[in-house]
Amino acid sequence: MPEHQNIEYKQSWHEDYLKTVCGFANSQGGTLIIGKDDKGKTVGIIDYKKLMDDLPNKIKNHLGITASVNLKTNNRNHFIEITVPSYSVAISLRGRYYIRTGSTTSELTGAALNDFLLKKSGKTWDDVIEERATLKDIDEATISDFLKAAEKSGRLPNPNGLSTKELLEKLRLTSGSQFKRAAIILFGKDPGKFYPGISVKIGRFGKSDDDLRFQEVEEGNLFYLLREVLLQINRKFLTKPVEFEGLLRIEKGEYPAAALREMLLNALVHKSYFGTPIQIRIYDNKMNIWNEGTLPDGLTNEILKQQHPSYPRNPIIADVCFKGGYIDAWGRGTLKIIDACKQARLPEPDMKEIHGGFSVTLFKDIFTEEQLRKMDLNDRQIKAVMFLNENKRITNKDYQQINNCSRNTATNDLSDLATKGLILKSNVKGAGSFYTLK
């Protein structure tokens, strides 16, 4: 059996392998086998008697846990199995915390460590009390707008007539007289006073990341950012303006309106608020949004393209957004982005974990070399489509000239492009026949 998340082989014992034991304890549990090579072949250990005496005590003294340590034999070769259960509390080794990721053991630091410790304590970041916050830090205008949205959504029973304090209690944003972090993120007058990463950076770039043309930064609570970032992008960053219909829907523009909205909503709801600002990069032919915070356990890039459960990083924030009608709480955000691009006849968006966060990229045009190469086209066809994108029409003779090929090759290539749905043949017969982009 090869190494994986729950099993690891070592030919001999080393003190560093206590990190692996710690990683198993903090994850789903697992077995560390001493006396086997990386492929699981038994090589045996000589000092097995001493290890059988020492290992249980080392694990208990350094980690404060108990593991099952058993001696095994295979063809007279001895090996030791250390079976570690999963612990509901956080386990540390000399003040450091480790988890298993695939077949490797990784140390947790920064925001990932903060999320891990909160999870082990039964809390999420947004559920923690913000002791510095008072009612004066809550923005009444945002409360008023939310009540209107909640009434329209029908997901919050009897929202009318609620005072600010009553609404926050109803939304589980308070504990006694104290406010939770989620209350500040959602309704705060100045969330940046409490958490410096509460902002969205927007940059307009040229052909490379080194070519920053101009930028803007928006700061405020979640609902303010949802509204103002979309307006800012529309005013200053897009070539073709987007038509807005209120806050909850956006119509035609350079990119699918529904995709823009879902990208920003997903980033605002699921970001790690312990970390850095959301970053939006807009280029000539694509736009990208990145937020800190990796995917929850059980979700992968491929699963996001299918129907999947909702695993909100910030469940209280997500629940309030659901009750306000902003999200549907069914894990359909990524599917909406994909569907919006499909309906607009744009390439499938690129969604992936990168740089400790999650990235979504929308592509403005399917007729770029980068996208055409994904369609199994040959170099001649790619050159022809690029020609068409600039010149609006192409004839068989044009194709022959730009590719230095025969008439038969041009005919076959053009027919294949038409079959693949990229070009349309004109109704003109004979020498005047031409093709256009579909």
C-alpha positions, -999 to 999 in steps of 0.1 A, spaced: 0 0 0 15 34 -10 18 63 15 -13 85 18 -30 108 42 -34 81 68 -2 60 65 35 68 63 66 45 61 101 52 76 130 28 75 143 39 109 132 61 138 141 98 140 129 123 166 115 145 137 89 118 131 70 130 162 58 158 137 41 130 117 24 116 148 13 152 157 -1 156 121 -21 124 124 -35 134 157 -46 168 144 -61 153 112 -80 121 106 -56 99 125 -32 74 109 -4 49 112 33 55 111 53 24 103 90 22 113 110 -5 94 95 -1 58 107 18 28 87 43 8 70 16 -12 59 -3 19 85 -31 16 97 -44 50 134 -37 56 134 -44 93 148 -26 123 176 -38 147 168 -17 178 131 -26 180 133 -37 216 145 -3 228 121 15 205 92 -5 219 102 9 254 109 44 243 83 54 217 51 53 240 69 75 265 82 99 238 48 104 224 31 109 257 58 133 271 62 154 239 26 154 226 5 146 257 -14 118 238 -15 81 238 -8 61 206 -9 23 200 26 10 195 28 -26 182 57 -48 171 51 -68 138 72 -92 118 74 -101 82 98 -128 70 117 -125 103 121 -87 98 107 -66 126 88 -34 121 68 -12 144 33 2 138 24 35 156 -14 40 153 -26 75 162 -63 83 167 -77 116 156 -81 141 185 -109 166 189 -85 191 207 -55 207 191 -22 188 197 11 206 196 48 195 195 71 219 213 45 247 208 41 240 171 11 225 153 11 200 124 -15 185 101 -15 159 73 -21 172 38 -21 143 13 10 122 21 29 151 37 31 166 71 28 204 72 32 230 99 4 254 105 12 291 107 -6 324 104 -42 325 93 -43 287 87 -32 281 124 -58 306 136 -86 288 117 -74 254 129 -74 264 166 -108 280 163 -122 249 146 -108 226 173 -124 248 199 -158 245 182 -157 281 169 -153 299 136 -136 332 131 -169 351 127 -184 336 158 -158 351 182 -168 381 204 -153 414 195 -149 430 229 -140 464 216 -172 468 196 -203 488 208 -237 497 193 -221 530 181 -199 509 157 -230 496 138 -241 515 107 -278 522 107 -280 528 70 -267 493 63 -292 479 88 -320 497 70 -309 484 36 -306 449 49 -341 449 64 -355 459 30 -336 431 13 -347 406 40 -383 415 35 -380 410 -2 -363 377 2 -389 363 27 -362 344 45 -362 364 77 -396 361 96 -412 394 105 -382 417 99 -403 449 100 -403 469 132 -372 453 146 -347 476 163 -310 474 155 -303 455 187 -333 431 181 -322 424 145 -286 416 155 -299 393 182 -323 376 157 -294 371 134 -272 356 161 -247 384 158 -246 391 196 -239 372 228 -256 390 256 -246 426 253 -215 419 232 -211 419 195 -195 391 174 -169 397 147 -196 389 121 -216 419 132 -187 442 124 -180 426 91 -216 428 80 -228 461 95 -198 479 109 -193 516 102 -156 511 99 -146 474 100 -110 484 91 -107 499 126 -109 464 140 -95 442 112 -70 457 87 -77 432 59 -113 444 53 -109 460 19 -108 453 -18 -79 463 -40 -87 468 -77 -60 471 -103 -60 477 -141 -31 460 -157 -16 461 -192 -2 430 -208 16 418 -177 15 420 -139 44 445 -140 23 469 -160 -1 484 -134 -20 513 -151 -41 525 -121 -57 512 -90 -84 518 -64 -91 506 -29 -126 502 -14 -131 499 24 -162 492 44 -186 465 56 -196 435 34 -227 450 20 -210 483 12 -182 465 -6 -206 444 -26 -223 475 -39 -194 499 -43 -168 475 -57 -192 466 -86 -199 503 -92 -162 512 -91 -154 484 -116 -182 496 -139 -172 533 -137 -135 530 -141 -122 496 -151 -144 481 -178 -144 492 -214 -181 485 -219 -202 497 -189 -225 473 -172 -262 481 -167 -273 477 -131 -308 468 -119 -306 475 -82 -280 457 -61 -290 421 -66 -288 419 -104 -265 432 -131 -272 431 -168 -252 431 -200 -216 442 -201 -180 431 -209 -184 401 -186 -215 382 -175 -232 402 -148 -242 372 -127 -206 359 -128 -192 392 -116 -216 394 -87 -211 357 -77 -173 361 -78 -174 391 -55 -200 376 -32 -181 343 -28 -149 362 -20 -166 384 6 -185 355 23 -157 329 22 -125 349 27 -102 346 56 -108 379 74 -77 372 95 -56 378 63 -51 402 34 -75 422 13 -94 408 -16 -76 415 -49 -92 421 -83 -69 423 -113 -84 435 -146 -65 430 -179 -74 436 -216 -88 401 -221 -95 387 -186 -102 396 -150 -92 378 -118 -104 379 -82 -84 364 -54 -93 360 -17 -72 345 11 -84 312 25 -81 277 10 -109 253 2 -124 234 31 -116 197 35 -135 176 10 -137 202 -17 -114 203 -48 -112 224 -79 -130 197 -99 -158 192 -73 -166 230 -75 -176 224 -112 -203 199 -100 -232 200 -76 -217 201 -42 -226 209 -5 -220 243 9 -190 245 33 -190 282 44 -157 293 61 -177 320 79 -211 303 86 -227 332 105 -218 357 78 -231 332 52 -264 327 71 -270 365 73 -263 368 36 -288 340 29 -315 356 50 -310 388 31 -314 371 -2 -278 375 -14 -268 338 -15 -288 306 -16 -268 285 9 -267 255 -15 -231 257 -27 -242 269 -62 -220 300 -64 -193 285 -86 -219 267 -107 -236 301 -113 -203 316 -125 -197 287 -149 -233 288 -162 -232 326 -167 -200 323 -188 -215 294 -208 -246 314 -216 -224 344 -227 -205 320 -250 -173 327 -231 -146 302 -220 -151 283 -188 -137 303 -159 -105 291 -143 -110 284 -106 -82 271 -83 -64 273 -50 -32 294 -53 -10 314 -30 -29 304 1 -62 315 -13 -88 309 -40 -87 324 -74 -114 328 -101 -105 341 -136 -130 352 -162 -120 354 -199 -135 380 -221 -130 363 -254 -128 327 -267 -109 339 -297 -75 344 -281 -46 321 -287 -46 309 -251 -82 298 -254 -80 284 -289 -52 261 -280 -76 245 -255 -99 236 -284 -76 211 -301 -71 234 -331 -40 232 -353 -16 262 -358 -32 271 -391 -67 272 -377 -56 293 -347 -39 318 -371 -71 319 -392 -94 325 -362 -71 353 -350 -72 368 -385 -110 365 -384 -112 383 -351 -95 413 -366 -109 412 -402 -144 399 -397 -144 376 -427 -120 351 -443 -121 333 -477 -105 301 -488 -79 321 -507 -72 342 -476 -66 310 -456 -42 297 -482 -22 329 -482 -19 334 -444 -9 297 -439 9 290 -471 -11 259 -477 -30 242 -505 -67 248 -514 -76 213 -502 -60 219 -468 -77 252 -464 -111 236 -473 -107 208 -448 -95 231 -420 -123 256 -426 -149 228 -426 -135 215 -393 -138 250 -378 -174 252 -389 -182 217 -375 -167 228 -342 -191 258 -341 -164 285 -343 -172 299 -378 -202 302 -401 -201 298 -439 -219 326 -459 -248 319 -482 -227 333 -511 -217 306 -536 -186 301 -557 -156 324 -556 -173 350 -534 -179 325 -506 -165 335 -471 -166 326 -434 -174 347 -404 -170 341 -366 -200 325 -351 
